[in-house]
Amino acid sequence: MAATTKENYELLVQQAQALIANESDWIANTANLSALLFNSLSDVNFAGVYRLENGELILGPFQGMPACVHIPVGKGVCGVAAKTQITQIVPNVHEFAGHIACDSASNSEIVIPIFKNRKLWGVFDFDSTKLDDFDDMDKKYLTRITKMVFA
């Protein structure tokens, strides 16, 4: 299923809610959400979380190729999302100053901050093999799903 339409995203939101209903463990929830989104979004080659710990982002549950384990806040797309606490949509990661290439097949990226008790907890990172693969609809629905981690 290519989750590029509103209807597909609405279904993904329902599936995400069902997957993590009555579960409070962040590892279980982010693992299931990463798997759901990795397998449902077309052209996505990485879906996973990085948690903020001791001033850096540390790899958490994900789907895709092996990934960078430590990312300094402010470095790469994930680090910029953490520093600014604003979702980052990068149409071409090769043109992003300081991009950290964990998988050379990645061409575009969206990174959504995760908050717990109104404080930055980490980020949810999605990479795509296609250029310019993420837009405002992706941001809207992936943000809704990301908010479920600590709802």
TORKOL-4160 file (C-alpha; in steps of 0.2 Angstrom, whole numbers, padded with zeros to 4 digits, m for minus):
151
<pt num="1" X="0000" Y="0000" Z="0000"/>
<pt num="2" X="0007" Y="0017" Z="m0005"/>
<pt num="3" X="0001" Y="0029" Z="0009"/>
<pt num="4" X="0001" Y="0044" Z="m0002"/>
<pt num="5" X="m0017" Y="0048" Z="0000"/>
<pt num="6" X="m0028" Y="0055" Z="0014"/>
<pt num="7" X="m0038" Y="0039" Z="0014"/>
<pt num="8" X="m0022" Y="0028" Z="0016"/>
<pt num="9" X="m0016" Y="0039" Z="0030"/>
<pt num="10" X="m0032" Y="0039" Z="0039"/>
<pt num="11" X="m0031" Y="0020" Z="0039"/>
<pt num="12" X="m0013" Y="0021" Z="0045"/>
<pt num="13" X="m0019" Y="0032" Z="0059"/>
<pt num="14" X="m0032" Y="0019" Z="0064"/>
<pt num="15" X="m0019" Y="0004" Z="0063"/>
<pt num="16" X="m0007" Y="0014" Z="0073"/>
<pt num="17" X="m0020" Y="0017" Z="0087"/>
<pt num="18" X="m0024" Y="m0001" Z="0087"/>
<pt num="19" X="m0006" Y="m0007" Z="0088"/>
<pt num="20" X="m0002" Y="0003" Z="0103"/>
<pt num="21" X="m0018" Y="0004" Z="0112"/>
<pt num="22" X="m0016" Y="0000" Z="0131"/>
<pt num="23" X="0003" Y="m0001" Z="0129"/>
<pt num="24" X="0014" Y="0011" Z="0138"/>
<pt num="25" X="0031" Y="0004" Z="0134"/>
<pt num="26" X="0040" Y="0016" Z="0122"/>
<pt num="27" X="0051" Y="0003" Z="0115"/>
<pt num="28" X="0036" Y="m0008" Z="0110"/>
<pt num="29" X="0026" Y="0007" Z="0103"/>
<pt num="30" X="0040" Y="0014" Z="0093"/>
<pt num="31" X="0045" Y="m0003" Z="0087"/>
<pt num="32" X="0028" Y="m0007" Z="0081"/>
<pt num="33" X="0025" Y="0011" Z="0073"/>
<pt num="34" X="0042" Y="0010" Z="0064"/>
<pt num="35" X="0037" Y="m0007" Z="0057"/>
<pt num="36" X="0020" Y="m0002" Z="0052"/>
<pt num="37" X="0026" Y="0014" Z="0043"/>
<pt num="38" X="0041" Y="0006" Z="0035"/>
<pt num="39" X="0030" Y="m0007" Z="0027"/>
<pt num="40" X="0016" Y="0005" Z="0023"/>
<pt num="41" X="0024" Y="0020" Z="0015"/>
<pt num="42" X="0030" Y="0018" Z="m0002"/>
<pt num="43" X="0049" Y="0021" Z="m0006"/>
<pt num="44" X="0053" Y="0023" Z="0013"/>
<pt num="45" X="0070" Y="0014" Z="0016"/>
<pt num="46" X="0071" Y="0019" Z="0035"/>
<pt num="47" X="0058" Y="0023" Z="0048"/>
<pt num="48" X="0064" Y="0024" Z="0066"/>
<pt num="49" X="0067" Y="0034" Z="0082"/>
<pt num="50" X="0081" Y="0043" Z="0090"/>
<pt num="51" X="0079" Y="0047" Z="0109"/>
<pt num="52" X="0087" Y="0062" Z="0116"/>
<pt num="53" X="0100" Y="0057" Z="0130"/>
<pt num="54" X="0114" Y="0067" Z="0137"/>
<pt num="55" X="0113" Y="0080" Z="0124"/>
<pt num="56" X="0114" Y="0068" Z="0109"/>
<pt num="57" X="0101" Y="0058" Z="0099"/>
<pt num="58" X="0104" Y="0039" Z="0101"/>
<pt num="59" X="0096" Y="0026" Z="0090"/>
<pt num="60" X="0081" Y="0017" Z="0095"/>
<pt num="61" X="0069" Y="0005" Z="0087"/>
<pt num="62" X="0069" Y="0006" Z="0068"/>
<pt num="63" X="0066" Y="m0003" Z="0052"/>
<pt num="64" X="0079" Y="m0002" Z="0037"/>
<pt num="65" X="0097" Y="m0004" Z="0035"/>
<pt num="66" X="0109" Y="m0002" Z="0050"/>
<pt num="67" X="0109" Y="0016" Z="0055"/>
<pt num="68" X="0120" Y="0029" Z="0064"/>
<pt num="69" X="0119" Y="0026" Z="0083"/>
<pt num="70" X="0124" Y="0043" Z="0089"/>
<pt num="71" X="0119" Y="0060" Z="0082"/>
<pt num="72" X="0124" Y="0076" Z="0090"/>
<pt num="73" X="0110" Y="0089" Z="0092"/>
<pt num="74" X="0111" Y="0101" Z="0078"/>
<pt num="75" X="0120" Y="0089" Z="0066"/>
<pt num="76" X="0111" Y="0081" Z="0051"/>
<pt num="77" X="0092" Y="0082" Z="0048"/>
<pt num="78" X="0088" Y="0073" Z="0064"/>
<pt num="79" X="0100" Y="0084" Z="0075"/>
<pt num="80" X="0092" Y="0100" Z="0067"/>
<pt num="81" X="0075" Y="0094" Z="0071"/>
<pt num="82" X="0080" Y="0091" Z="0089"/>
<pt num="83" X="0088" Y="0108" Z="0091"/>
<pt num="84" X="0074" Y="0118" Z="0083"/>
<pt num="85" X="0060" Y="0106" Z="0089"/>
<pt num="86" X="0052" Y="0109" Z="0072"/>
<pt num="87" X="0048" Y="0096" Z="0059"/>
<pt num="88" X="0061" Y="0095" Z="0045"/>
<pt num="89" X="0056" Y="0091" Z="0027"/>
<pt num="90" X="0071" Y="0089" Z="0016"/>
<pt num="91" X="0067" Y="0086" Z="m0003"/>
<pt num="92" X="0086" Y="0082" Z="m0007"/>
<pt num="93" X="0097" Y="0077" Z="0007"/>
<pt num="94" X="0112" Y="0078" Z="m0004"/>
<pt num="95" X="0109" Y="0097" Z="m0004"/>
<pt num="96" X="0107" Y="0098" Z="0015"/>
<pt num="97" X="0122" Y="0105" Z="0023"/>
<pt num="98" X="0129" Y="0093" Z="0036"/>
<pt num="99" X="0118" Y="0078" Z="0031"/>
<pt num="100" X="0123" Y="0062" Z="0039"/>
<pt num="101" X="0122" Y="0048" Z="0026"/>
<pt num="102" X="0119" Y="0032" Z="0036"/>
<pt num="103" X="0111" Y="0024" Z="0020"/>
<pt num="104" X="0118" Y="0031" Z="0003"/>
<pt num="105" X="0101" Y="0026" Z="m0005"/>
<pt num="106" X="0092" Y="0039" Z="0005"/>
<pt num="107" X="0087" Y="0055" Z="m0006"/>
<pt num="108" X="0074" Y="0064" Z="0004"/>
<pt num="109" X="0069" Y="0064" Z="0023"/>
<pt num="110" X="0056" Y="0070" Z="0035"/>
<pt num="111" X="0060" Y="0071" Z="0054"/>
<pt num="112" X="0047" Y="0074" Z="0067"/>
<pt num="113" X="0051" Y="0079" Z="0085"/>
<pt num="114" X="0044" Y="0068" Z="0099"/>
<pt num="115" X="0038" Y="0076" Z="0115"/>
<pt num="116" X="0035" Y="0069" Z="0132"/>
<pt num="117" X="0027" Y="0080" Z="0145"/>
<pt num="118" X="0030" Y="0095" Z="0133"/>
<pt num="119" X="0049" Y="0092" Z="0133"/>
<pt num="120" X="0058" Y="0085" Z="0118"/>
<pt num="121" X="0061" Y="0067" Z="0120"/>
<pt num="122" X="0068" Y="0062" Z="0103"/>
<pt num="123" X="0064" Y="0062" Z="0084"/>
<pt num="124" X="0055" Y="0050" Z="0072"/>
<pt num="125" X="0065" Y="0049" Z="0056"/>
<pt num="126" X="0059" Y="0044" Z="0039"/>
<pt num="127" X="0071" Y="0042" Z="0024"/>
<pt num="128" X="0065" Y="0039" Z="0006"/>
<pt num="129" X="0074" Y="0033" Z="m0009"/>
<pt num="130" X="0065" Y="0046" Z="m0020"/>
<pt num="131" X="0069" Y="0064" Z="m0021"/>
<pt num="132" X="0055" Y="0076" Z="m0014"/>
<pt num="133" X="0045" Y="0062" Z="m0007"/>
<pt num="134" X="0038" Y="0071" Z="0008"/>
<pt num="135" X="0025" Y="0085" Z="0009"/>
<pt num="136" X="0013" Y="0094" Z="0021"/>
<pt num="137" X="0001" Y="0079" Z="0020"/>
<pt num="138" X="0015" Y="0067" Z="0026"/>
<pt num="139" X="0020" Y="0080" Z="0040"/>
<pt num="140" X="0002" Y="0081" Z="0046"/>
<pt num="141" X="m0002" Y="0062" Z="0047"/>
<pt num="142" X="0016" Y="0057" Z="0053"/>
<pt num="143" X="0015" Y="0070" Z="0066"/>
<pt num="144" X="m0002" Y="0063" Z="0072"/>
<pt num="145" X="0005" Y="0046" Z="0073"/>
<pt num="146" X="0021" Y="0052" Z="0081"/>
<pt num="147" X="0011" Y="0060" Z="0095"/>
<pt num="148" X="0003" Y="0043" Z="0099"/>
<pt num="149" X="0020" Y="0037" Z="0106"/>
<pt num="150" X="0017" Y="0046" Z="0123"/>
<pt num="151" X="m0002" Y="0050" Z="0122"/>
